[in-house]
Amino acid sequence: MDLLPFLRDIPDFPKPGIVFKDICPLLAQPEAFAESLRQLAKPFYDKGIDAVVGIESRGFIFAAGLARELACGLVLLRKPGKLPGRLRHRDYSLEYGQDRIEIQADALRAEARVVVVDDVLATGGTLAAAIALVEDCQATVVSAACLIEISALQGRSRLSHPLHCPLVL
């Protein structure tokens, strides 16, 4: 199934010059959403994945579905102030500002085999920070995965791990 017809571009959001990739039409169609999860999971079924790490917030949607597909755990990377307990964090730059992500310090066991998931790879700052944060926890990043890669922004070049993106725009 071709998933491109289920995506919508929203120009100048969240600020002028940014073209937001709206996944809501895809999520609203059960067949398209299920197919997106199958396409995301395909390279990981036989990789012994222990956990899928999802990046707030739209990454949670695909990470939860992928964890179910792979029958493994789900760990959430959150924005500041959203998680209780002892935390680890990473600050990073994105195409329209600065941000921080956090993880509970005990969320991943050392050497757990992990796939880090977000919805869209743009400039790569968020995903690179997420990978570094997972590695701070001594887990092994097997791969990163995003439903969509915006290749013109060259985010892949910021990553030192394999990347799986079913849709490359």
C-alpha positions as CSV (number, residue, x, y, z in Angstrom):
1,M,0.0,0.0,0.0
2,D,1.3,3.4,-0.9
3,L,1.2,5.6,2.2
4,L,2.0,8.9,0.6
5,P,-1.6,9.8,-0.2
6,F,-2.3,9.7,3.5
7,L,0.2,12.5,4.4
8,R,-0.6,16.2,4.2
9,D,1.7,19.2,4.1
10,I,0.9,22.1,6.3
11,P,3.0,25.1,5.2
12,D,4.4,27.7,7.7
13,F,3.8,25.5,10.8
14,P,5.0,25.8,13.5
15,K,6.7,28.9,12.1
16,P,7.2,30.5,8.7
17,G,9.3,28.5,6.3
18,I,8.6,25.1,7.9
19,V,6.5,22.6,6.0
20,F,4.8,20.4,8.7
21,K,4.2,16.7,7.7
22,D,0.7,16.0,9.0
23,I,0.3,12.3,9.7
24,C,-3.3,12.6,11.0
25,P,-4.9,11.5,7.8
26,L,-2.8,8.3,7.9
27,L,-3.7,7.7,11.5
28,A,-7.4,8.1,10.7
29,Q,-7.4,5.3,8.2
30,P,-7.0,1.9,10.0
31,E,-5.5,0.1,6.9
32,A,-2.9,2.8,6.3
33,F,-1.9,3.0,9.9
34,A,-1.6,-0.8,10.2
35,E,0.5,-0.8,7.0
36,S,2.8,1.9,8.3
37,L,3.5,-0.3,11.4
38,R,4.2,-3.3,9.2
39,Q,6.6,-1.3,7.1
40,L,8.4,0.1,10.1
41,A,8.7,-3.3,11.8
42,K,9.9,-5.3,8.7
43,P,13.7,-5.1,9.2
44,F,13.5,-5.8,13.0
45,Y,11.5,-9.0,13.5
46,D,14.6,-11.2,13.7
47,K,16.9,-8.7,15.5
48,G,16.3,-9.6,19.1
49,I,14.9,-6.2,20.0
50,D,14.3,-5.8,23.8
51,A,12.7,-2.3,23.7
52,V,11.4,0.3,21.4
53,V,12.2,3.9,22.5
54,G,9.7,6.5,21.4
55,I,10.3,10.2,21.1
56,E,7.6,12.6,22.4
57,S,5.1,13.1,21.1
58,R,4.2,11.8,17.6
59,G,7.0,9.2,17.9
60,F,5.0,7.6,20.7
61,I,2.3,6.6,18.3
62,F,4.7,4.6,16.1
63,A,6.8,3.4,18.9
64,A,3.9,1.8,20.7
65,G,2.7,0.1,17.6
66,L,6.2,-1.1,16.7
67,A,6.7,-2.5,20.3
68,R,3.5,-4.4,19.9
69,E,4.5,-5.7,16.5
70,L,7.9,-6.8,17.9
71,A,6.5,-8.1,21.2
72,C,9.0,-6.1,23.2
73,G,9.0,-3.3,25.8
74,L,8.3,0.4,25.2
75,V,10.3,3.2,26.7
76,L,9.3,6.9,26.4
77,L,11.6,9.9,25.9
78,R,9.8,12.9,27.2
79,K,10.0,16.7,27.3
80,P,11.2,18.2,30.6
81,G,9.0,18.0,33.6
82,K,6.9,15.0,32.4
83,L,8.7,12.1,34.0
84,P,9.1,11.3,37.8
85,G,12.2,9.9,39.5
86,R,15.8,10.1,38.6
87,L,16.4,11.2,35.1
88,R,19.0,11.5,32.4
89,H,18.7,14.3,29.7
90,R,20.1,15.6,26.5
91,D,19.7,19.1,25.1
92,Y,19.6,19.5,21.3
93,S,18.9,21.9,18.4
94,L,16.1,21.4,15.9
95,E,15.2,23.3,12.8
96,Y,13.2,25.9,14.7
97,G,14.8,26.2,18.1
98,Q,16.3,24.3,21.1
99,D,14.8,21.5,23.2
100,R,15.6,18.8,25.8
101,I,14.5,15.2,26.1
102,E,14.6,13.1,29.2
103,I,14.5,9.4,30.2
104,Q,14.1,7.7,33.5
105,A,17.5,6.6,34.5
106,D,16.4,3.0,35.1
107,A,14.1,2.7,32.0
108,L,16.6,0.5,30.1
109,R,18.8,-2.2,31.3
110,A,22.5,-2.1,30.3
111,E,23.0,-3.7,26.8
112,A,19.3,-3.9,26.0
113,R,18.9,-4.0,22.2
114,V,16.9,-1.0,21.2
115,V,15.2,0.7,18.2
116,V,14.8,4.5,18.6
117,V,11.6,5.7,16.9
118,D,10.2,9.0,15.8
119,D,7.6,10.0,13.2
120,V,9.7,12.2,10.9
121,L,13.4,12.7,10.4
122,A,14.1,16.3,9.4
123,T,17.5,17.8,10.4
124,G,18.3,14.9,12.7
125,G,18.9,16.8,15.9
126,T,16.1,15.1,17.9
127,L,17.0,11.6,16.8
128,A,20.7,12.1,17.3
129,A,20.0,13.4,20.9
130,A,17.7,10.4,21.5
131,I,20.3,7.9,20.4
132,A,23.0,9.6,22.6
133,L,20.6,9.5,25.6
134,V,19.8,5.8,25.1
135,E,23.6,5.1,24.9
136,D,24.1,7.1,28.1
137,C,21.9,4.4,29.6
138,Q,24.4,1.7,28.3
139,A,21.8,0.3,26.0
140,T,22.7,-0.9,22.4
141,V,21.0,1.1,19.6
142,V,20.4,-1.5,16.9
143,S,18.8,1.1,14.6
144,A,16.7,4.2,14.4
145,A,13.4,4.3,12.6
146,C,11.1,7.0,11.4
147,L,8.0,6.7,9.2
148,I,9.2,9.6,7.1
149,E,12.6,11.0,6.1
150,I,12.8,14.4,4.5
151,S,16.0,13.7,2.6
152,A,16.6,17.3,1.5
153,L,17.3,18.3,5.1
154,Q,20.1,15.6,5.3
155,G,19.3,14.5,8.9
156,R,20.6,11.1,8.1
157,S,24.1,12.6,8.0
158,R,23.9,13.4,11.7
159,L,23.4,9.8,12.7
160,S,26.0,7.1,13.3
161,H,23.6,4.2,13.4
162,P,21.5,2.4,10.8
163,L,18.2,4.2,9.9
164,H,15.0,2.6,8.5
165,C,12.4,5.0,7.0
166,P,9.7,3.5,4.8
167,L,8.9,6.9,3.3
168,V,11.7,9.0,1.9
169,L,10.6,12.4,0.6
